[in-house]
Amino acid sequence: MKKIAVLLSVFLLSTAVYGQFGIKAGLNFNSMKDFNVNELQSSFEGKTGFHVGVLYKLNLPLGFALQPELMYTQKGGSIDLGGRESGDIKMNYLQLPVNLQWGVDLVLFRPFIMVSPYIGYAIAKGDGFKDVEWSNLNKFEYGVGLGAGLDIWKFQVSGRYCWDLGTMSDFKGDNFGEGAEDAFKALNNGKNRGFELSIAFLF
């Protein structure tokens, strides 16, 4: 028990010295790619979304840092299929990115690059999906991001490009109305991609 207590104390002390909690927010500039039907690309319009959440940054040796985050994020856009099928096809996710950073400490600031694998779970959907059952949508998402940033005092400014590796939907073609089945099925290969611009404050 004493060894466990000592190890726990060392861990807590090290995270207090080398780690920082923070809050983070920013904008998502997303688009959807890989539709089955090429004509849908011209009908899809990306929309600006947002993300907000908390983070923990753990400083590691040799310029590395590990920064897991818990974010509420909005992705997607709008699509015009002519008539009642038009609308926002955005999805809101609870997302967990884990950022592995490498940078150079220049005393007053620290530039860094990062790779960011992430997973997420959809908890809300746009009005374009309001009549679509959750069984026709993929709630789980996963992907990877690449980016760069700058630490200045307690602030962190960063940007990264993210690729979803899983598709947003899994339409079966049920109850979509006459002529809409093929259009909705065309979204089955649709994957969100886009740029995220963020600012964080570290405590």
C-alpha positions in Angstrom: 0.0 0.0 0.0 2.8 2.4 0.8 4.4 1.8 -2.6 1.1 2.5 -4.3 0.6 5.6 -2.3 4.1 6.8 -3.2 3.6 6.1 -6.9 0.3 7.9 -6.9 1.8 10.9 -5.1 4.6 11.0 -7.7 2.1 10.8 -10.5 -0.1 13.5 -9.2 3.0 15.7 -8.5 4.3 15.1 -12.0 1.0 16.0 -13.7 0.8 19.2 -11.6 4.3 20.2 -12.7 4.2 19.0 -16.3 0.5 19.1 -17.1 -2.1 21.8 -17.7 -5.9 21.7 -17.9 -7.6 24.1 -20.4 -10.7 25.1 -22.3 -10.9 25.2 -26.1 -13.2 26.5 -28.8 -13.1 27.2 -32.5 -14.7 26.8 -35.9 -15.0 23.9 -38.3 -14.9 24.4 -42.1 -16.2 21.1 -43.3 -17.2 19.5 -46.6 -18.4 16.1 -47.5 -16.6 13.9 -50.0 -16.9 10.5 -51.7 -20.6 10.5 -52.7 -21.8 7.6 -54.8 -23.4 10.0 -57.3 -21.2 12.7 -58.7 -24.1 15.1 -59.3 -24.6 15.4 -55.5 -21.3 17.1 -55.2 -22.6 20.2 -56.9 -25.7 20.1 -54.6 -23.8 19.9 -51.4 -22.7 23.1 -49.6 -20.3 23.0 -46.7 -21.3 25.1 -43.7 -19.2 26.5 -40.9 -19.7 24.6 -37.6 -18.1 24.9 -34.2 -16.4 23.0 -31.5 -16.0 23.6 -27.7 -14.7 21.6 -24.9 -11.9 20.8 -22.4 -8.4 19.5 -22.6 -5.4 18.3 -20.6 -1.9 18.9 -21.9 0.9 16.7 -20.6 4.4 17.9 -21.4 6.8 15.1 -22.2 10.6 15.0 -22.8 12.3 15.9 -26.1 9.8 18.5 -27.1 6.8 16.2 -27.1 3.4 16.7 -25.5 0.3 14.6 -25.3 -3.0 16.5 -25.3 -6.3 14.6 -25.0 -9.5 16.6 -25.4 -13.2 16.1 -24.9 -15.1 18.2 -27.5 -18.6 19.0 -28.6 -18.3 19.4 -32.3 -20.6 20.1 -35.3 -19.9 18.7 -38.8 -21.7 18.5 -42.1 -23.4 21.0 -44.3 -26.6 21.4 -46.5 -27.8 19.6 -49.6 -30.3 20.6 -52.2 -31.9 17.6 -53.9 -34.8 19.7 -55.2 -37.8 20.0 -52.9 -38.6 18.4 -49.6 -35.2 16.5 -49.4 -33.2 19.7 -49.0 -31.9 20.8 -45.6 -29.0 20.6 -43.2 -27.3 17.2 -43.0 -25.1 18.2 -40.1 -24.3 15.9 -37.2 -23.2 17.0 -33.7 -20.7 14.7 -32.0 -19.1 14.2 -28.6 -15.6 13.7 -29.8 -12.3 12.6 -28.2 -9.2 13.6 -30.1 -5.7 12.7 -28.7 -3.1 15.2 -30.0 0.5 14.1 -30.1 2.6 17.3 -30.4 6.2 18.0 -31.1 7.6 21.5 -30.8 10.5 23.7 -29.8 10.4 25.8 -26.7 11.6 29.3 -27.6 11.0 30.7 -24.1 8.3 33.2 -25.1 6.4 30.9 -27.4 6.4 27.3 -28.6 5.6 26.4 -32.2 4.5 22.7 -32.7 3.2 20.2 -35.2 0.7 17.5 -34.3 -1.1 14.4 -35.4 -4.6 13.8 -33.9 -6.4 10.5 -34.1 -10.0 10.8 -32.8 -13.2 9.0 -32.2 -16.7 10.4 -31.7 -20.3 9.6 -31.0 -23.2 11.5 -32.6 -25.7 13.0 -30.1 -27.8 15.3 -32.4 -28.6 15.8 -36.1 -29.5 18.6 -38.5 -33.0 19.2 -39.9 -32.1 17.4 -43.1 -32.1 14.2 -41.0 -35.1 15.0 -38.9 -37.3 12.3 -40.5 -34.4 9.8 -40.7 -34.2 7.0 -38.1 -30.9 6.8 -36.2 -30.6 3.2 -37.5 -29.9 4.8 -40.9 -27.1 6.9 -39.6 -23.6 6.0 -38.3 -23.4 7.3 -34.7 -19.8 6.4 -34.3 -17.1 8.4 -36.1 -13.3 8.0 -36.3 -10.5 9.7 -38.2 -7.2 11.5 -38.0 -6.1 15.1 -38.2 -2.8 16.8 -39.0 -1.9 20.3 -38.0 0.3 22.9 -36.3 0.0 25.4 -33.6 1.6 28.0 -31.3 1.7 28.2 -27.5 2.0 31.8 -26.3 2.0 32.1 -22.5 -1.3 30.4 -21.4 -2.9 30.6 -24.9 -2.7 28.0 -27.6 -3.7 28.7 -31.2 -3.9 25.8 -33.6 -5.2 24.6 -36.9 -5.6 21.1 -38.3 -7.1 19.3 -41.3 -9.3 16.3 -40.3 -10.2 13.3 -42.3 -13.2 11.2 -41.2 -12.4 7.6 -42.1 -15.9 6.3 -41.4 -19.1 7.4 -43.3 -21.8 9.5 -41.9 -24.8 7.4 -43.0 -25.9 3.9 -43.7 -29.3 4.4 -45.5 -31.3 1.3 -46.3 -33.7 3.0 -48.6 -36.8 2.7 -46.4 -39.6 5.3 -46.3 -37.8 8.1 -48.1 -40.5 8.8 -50.6 -40.7 8.3 -54.3 -37.5 9.2 -56.1 -35.6 9.9 -52.9 -34.2 6.4 -52.3 -31.2 6.7 -54.7 -30.4 10.2 -53.6 -30.2 9.2 -49.9 -28.3 6.0 -50.6 -25.7 8.2 -52.5 -24.8 9.7 -49.1 -23.6 6.3 -47.8 -20.0 6.9 -48.8 -20.0 10.5 -47.7 -17.2 11.4 -45.3 -16.6 14.7 -43.5 -13.3 16.4 -44.1 -12.3 19.9 -43.3 -10.1 22.4 -41.4 -10.5 23.3 -37.8 -9.3 26.6 -36.3 -9.0 26.7 -32.5 -7.9 28.8 -29.6 -7.4 27.4 -26.1 -6.6 28.8 -22.6 -4.5 26.7 -20.3 -4.7 27.0 -16.6 
